[in-house]
């Protein structure tokens, strides 16, 4: 058995390695490397007939869990690889039965932070996106990693009765900038820049270790061929007009029309391009479940081969690593790269 291919879960709970004890009660474990706007999280499902997790071991909100997946003899004999998942704080505890079982969920955001729950109203004057993100990060007890090329500026932003995190997500999404909370960091990144990176691997039908897959197309998700922005500033008595048509756009098809506040012609052009990206992203999505693969992570690109019309380069939008009675599997949500 020592030579068998296997995956091992390593869990450090409040500074103590409980991996050995955990193997006796573990039903399954999952790590969710979340899509933009959602928190990374882990879930431990445990049998608890001895009622340890309901009694002496009962979790407390804010308990810290450091997790890692190790693969042994996975790709070749004698090889050991590690996938550090980061540190998470317990925020949910569920108990069910019979037989007694518990589920412990921990998230990548400090539970003492109120940036998810507390609703605020604030007017932001003469501010840029990085400054806004930095203030939210500090309030959340996180370090800001700003990996976007653009840093849009605003004359005025209105935060009206929404949480800091929700407001930042809404503002960044309009700029086609994604948000992640992971490893004690608040990360803002430009998906377009990530799309340009070389694929980490190819997944080929009939050759790669694919357990199941899903691709689809729908007439309700037909890609727009262009975007037009028209906004009239009544105070300045000025109308801004802008249009964006991506490279290799079809000659026929619907046009996305936007009427949102912009402060300049440059802002109108930027809004046209980035609004078109957000809409057209929905037209090329799929999902795959693979035999466990520690290389997979949100924001990386892969090449899909052998699924004909669905072949091409994709970016990973979400990734779930699971260890349990069914072995070790990796599930990814993917989106076709737009290329502009």
C-alpha positions in Angstrom: 0.0 0.0 0.0 2.9 2.3 0.6 3.5 2.3 -3.2 -0.1 3.0 -4.0 -1.1 6.3 -5.6 -2.8 8.4 -2.9 -3.7 11.9 -1.7 -3.2 12.9 1.9 -4.9 15.8 3.7 -2.7 17.8 6.1 -4.7 19.9 8.6 -3.2 22.3 11.2 -5.9 23.5 13.6 -5.0 26.5 15.8 -1.4 25.6 15.5 -1.7 21.9 16.1 -1.3 19.2 13.5 -4.5 17.0 13.8 -4.0 15.2 10.5 -3.7 11.7 12.1 -6.8 12.1 14.3 -8.7 13.5 11.4 -8.3 10.5 9.2 -10.4 8.4 11.7 -13.4 10.6 11.2 -13.1 12.3 7.8 -15.9 11.8 5.4 -14.7 14.3 2.9 -12.9 17.6 2.4 -13.2 20.3 -0.2 -11.3 23.4 -1.0 -13.1 26.0 -3.1 -10.7 28.3 -5.1 -13.6 30.7 -5.7 -14.6 32.8 -8.7 -14.3 36.6 -8.6 -16.4 38.1 -5.9 -16.7 35.0 -3.7 -14.5 34.0 -0.8 -12.2 31.0 -0.9 -13.3 28.4 1.6 -12.8 24.9 2.9 -15.3 22.4 4.3 -14.6 19.4 6.5 -17.3 16.8 6.8 -16.7 14.5 9.7 -18.5 11.5 11.3 -18.9 12.2 15.1 -20.4 9.2 16.8 -18.1 9.8 19.7 -19.4 13.4 19.9 -15.9 14.8 20.1 -16.7 17.6 17.7 -19.9 18.4 19.7 -18.0 18.5 23.0 -14.3 18.9 23.8 -13.2 19.6 20.2 -16.2 21.9 19.3 -15.0 24.7 17.0 -15.2 28.4 17.8 -15.8 31.1 15.3 -12.4 32.4 14.2 -10.5 29.2 14.8 -7.7 29.0 12.3 -7.3 26.1 10.0 -4.2 25.7 7.7 -4.8 23.1 5.0 -2.6 21.2 2.5 -3.1 18.4 0.0 -0.2 16.1 -0.6 -0.1 13.6 -3.5 2.1 10.5 -3.1 3.1 8.4 -6.2 0.4 10.3 -8.1 2.2 10.8 -11.4 5.1 8.5 -10.9 6.5 6.2 -8.1 8.3 7.9 -5.3 7.1 11.4 -6.1 5.6 13.6 -3.4 3.9 16.9 -4.3 2.3 19.5 -2.0 -0.6 21.9 -2.6 -0.7 24.5 0.2 -4.2 25.8 0.4 -3.7 28.6 2.9 -5.1 29.6 6.2 -8.9 29.9 6.9 -11.1 31.0 9.8 -14.0 28.9 11.0 -17.4 30.7 10.3 -20.0 27.9 10.1 -20.7 24.7 12.1 -23.5 22.3 11.1 -24.6 19.2 13.1 -26.9 16.4 11.7 -27.8 12.8 12.3 -28.3 10.0 12.9 -25.6 8.9 12.6 -24.0 12.0 14.1 -22.0 14.0 11.6 -20.6 17.6 11.6 -19.6 20.0 8.9 -17.0 22.7 9.6 -16.7 25.5 7.1 -13.9 28.1 7.2 -13.4 31.1 4.9 -10.4 33.2 3.6 -11.7 36.4 5.2 -11.1 37.1 8.9 -14.5 36.5 10.6 -13.9 39.6 12.8 -14.1 41.7 9.7 -17.4 43.4 8.9 -16.7 44.3 5.3 -19.2 41.6 4.2 -22.0 42.3 6.5 -22.0 46.0 7.6 -23.9 48.2 5.2 -22.6 51.7 4.7 -23.5 54.9 2.9 -20.6 57.0 1.8 -19.8 59.5 -1.0 -16.3 58.9 -2.5 -14.9 62.1 -4.0 -12.0 62.3 -6.4 -11.0 58.7 -5.8 -9.3 55.9 -7.9 -10.0 52.2 -7.7 -6.8 51.3 -6.0 -7.4 53.8 -3.2 -10.9 52.4 -2.7 -9.6 48.9 -2.6 -6.8 49.8 -0.2 -9.2 51.3 2.3 -11.5 48.2 2.1 -8.4 45.9 2.5 -7.3 47.8 5.6 -10.7 47.7 7.2 -10.8 43.9 6.5 -7.4 43.3 8.0 -6.0 42.2 4.6 -3.1 43.2 2.4 -3.9 44.7 -1.0 -2.4 43.1 -4.1 -3.3 45.3 -7.0 -2.4 43.4 -10.1 -4.5 45.3 -12.7 -2.8 47.5 -15.3 -5.5 50.2 -15.2 -6.3 52.3 -12.2 -9.6 54.1 -13.1 -10.3 57.4 -11.5 -13.8 58.8 -10.5 -15.0 62.3 -9.7 -17.6 60.8 -7.4 -18.9 57.4 -6.4 -22.0 56.7 -4.3 -21.9 53.8 -1.9 -25.6 53.5 -0.9 -26.5 51.1 1.9 -24.2 48.2 0.7 -21.2 46.5 2.3 -17.7 47.6 1.5 -16.9 44.3 -0.2 -20.1 44.4 -2.3 -19.5 48.0 -3.3 -15.9 47.3 -4.3 -16.9 44.3 -6.3 -19.6 46.2 -8.2 -17.1 49.0 -9.0 -14.3 46.7 -10.1 -16.6 44.5 -12.2 -17.6 47.5 -14.3 -13.9 47.9 -15.1 -13.5 44.2 -16.0 -11.3 43.8 -12.9 -11.8 40.6 -10.8 -11.5 40.4 -7.0 -10.2 37.5 -4.8 -9.7 37.2 -1.1 -7.1 34.5 -0.6 -4.1 33.9 1.7 -4.7 37.1 3.8 -4.7 39.2 0.6 -7.4 41.2 -1.2 -6.4 40.7 -4.8 -7.6 42.8 -7.8 -6.5 41.6 -11.2 -7.3 42.2 -14.8 -8.7 39.0 -16.3 -7.6 40.1 -19.8 -4.0 40.1 -18.7 -4.5 36.6 -17.2 -6.1 35.4 -20.4 -2.9 36.3 -22.3 -0.8 33.9 -20.3 0.3 30.6 -21.8 -1.8 27.6 -21.0 -0.5 25.4 -18.2 -1.6 22.2 -20.0 -3.9 20.7 -22.6 -6.9 18.6 -21.7 -7.6 16.2 -24.5 -10.8 14.1 -24.9 -10.0 10.4 -24.7 -6.4 11.0 -23.4 -6.6 13.1 -20.3 -8.0 11.9 -16.9 -11.4 13.4 -17.3 -14.2 12.0 -15.1 -17.0 14.1 -16.6 -17.6 17.3 -18.6 -20.2 19.8 -19.5 -20.3 22.4 -22.3 -23.3 24.2 -23.8 -24.5 26.9 -26.0 -27.8 28.8 -26.0 -29.4 31.4 -28.2 -30.0 33.5 -25.1 -26.2 33.8 -24.7 -25.4 35.0 -28.3 -22.3 37.2 -28.1 -22.8 40.9 -28.9 -20.8 42.1 -31.9 -20.3 45.6 -30.5 -21.2 48.0 -27.7 -22.4 51.6 -27.9 -22.3 54.1 -25.0 -24.4 57.3 -24.9 -24.6 59.5 -21.8 -25.7 63.1 -21.5 -24.3 65.1 -18.6 -27.1 67.6 -17.9 -24.9 69.8 -15.7 -22.2 70.1 -18.3 -24.7 70.0 -21.1 -22.5 67.6 -22.9 -23.2 64.2 -24.5 -20.5 61.5 -24.6 -20.7 58.9 -27.4 -18.4 55.9 -27.8 -18.5 52.6 -29.6 -16.3 49.5 -29.4 -16.1 46.6 -31.8 -13.7 43.8 -30.9 -11.2 42.2 -33.4 -12.8 39.6 -35.6 -16.3 40.5 -34.6 -19.1 39.1 -36.8 -20.6 41.5 -39.3 -24.1 40.8 -38.1 -25.6 40.3 -34.6 -26.9 42.3 -31.6 -25.3 45.5 -30.4 -25.1 46.2 -26.6 -26.4 49.7 -25.8 -25.3 51.3 -22.5 -26.6 54.5 -20.9 -24.5 55.0 -17.7 -22.8 58.0 -16.2 -19.3 58.7 -17.5 -17.1 61.8 -16.8 -15.1 61.9 -20.1 -14.8 60.5 -23.6 -12.0 58.2 -22.5 -14.3 56.8 -19.7 -17.0 56.2 -22.3 -14.7 54.2 -24.5 -13.4 52.2 -21.6 -17.0 51.5 -20.4 -18.0 50.3 -23.9 -15.1 47.8 -24.1 -15.4 46.5 -20.6 -19.2 46.2 -20.6 -19.0 44.2 -23.9 -16.4 41.9 -22.2 -18.7 41.2 -19.2 -21.6 40.3 -21.4 -19.7 38.2 -24.0 -18.0 36.2 -21.2 -21.2 34.4 -20.6 -21.3 32.8 -24.0 -18.5 30.3 -23.7 -18.5 28.4 -20.4 -18.1 24.8 -19.4 -17.0 22.6 -16.5 -14.8 19.5 -16.1 -14.1 17.1 -13.3 -10.6 15.5 -13.4 -8.7 13.0 -11.5 -7.0 15.1 -8.8 -4.6 17.7 -10.3 -2.8 20.1 -8.0 -1.8 22.3 -11.0 -5.3 23.7 -11.4 -6.1 27.1 -9.9 -8.4 30.0 -10.6 -6.9 32.5 -13.1 -4.8 30.0 -15.0 -5.4 29.1 -18.6 -5.8 25.7 -20.3 -6.3 24.3 -23.8 -9.4 22.1 -24.5 -9.0 19.6 -27.4 -11.3 17.0 -28.8 -14.7 18.6 -28.1 -14.9 20.1 -31.6 -16.9 23.4 -31.5 -15.9 23.8 -27.9 -12.2 23.5 -28.4 -9.9 26.4 -27.7 -8.2 28.3 -24.9 -10.0 28.7 -21.6 -9.4 30.5 -18.3 -10.2 28.7 -15.1 -12.9 30.8 -13.3 -13.3 28.5 -10.2 -11.6 25.3 -8.9 -12.6 22.8 -6.3 -10.2 20.3 -4.9 -11.9 17.4 -3.1 -10.5 14.5 -1.0 -12.8 11.8 0.4 -14.1 8.3 0.0 -14.2 8.8 -3.7 -10.5 9.6 -3.8 -9.0 12.9 -4.9 -10.7 14.9 -7.6 -10.5 18.4 -9.1 -13.5 20.2 -10.6 -13.0 23.4 -12.6 -15.4 26.0 -14.0 -14.0 27.4 -17.3 -14.7 30.2 -19.7 -13.4 30.6 -23.2 -10.8 33.3 -23.6 -12.1 36.3 -25.5 -8.7 37.5 -26.7 -9.5 41.2 -26.5 
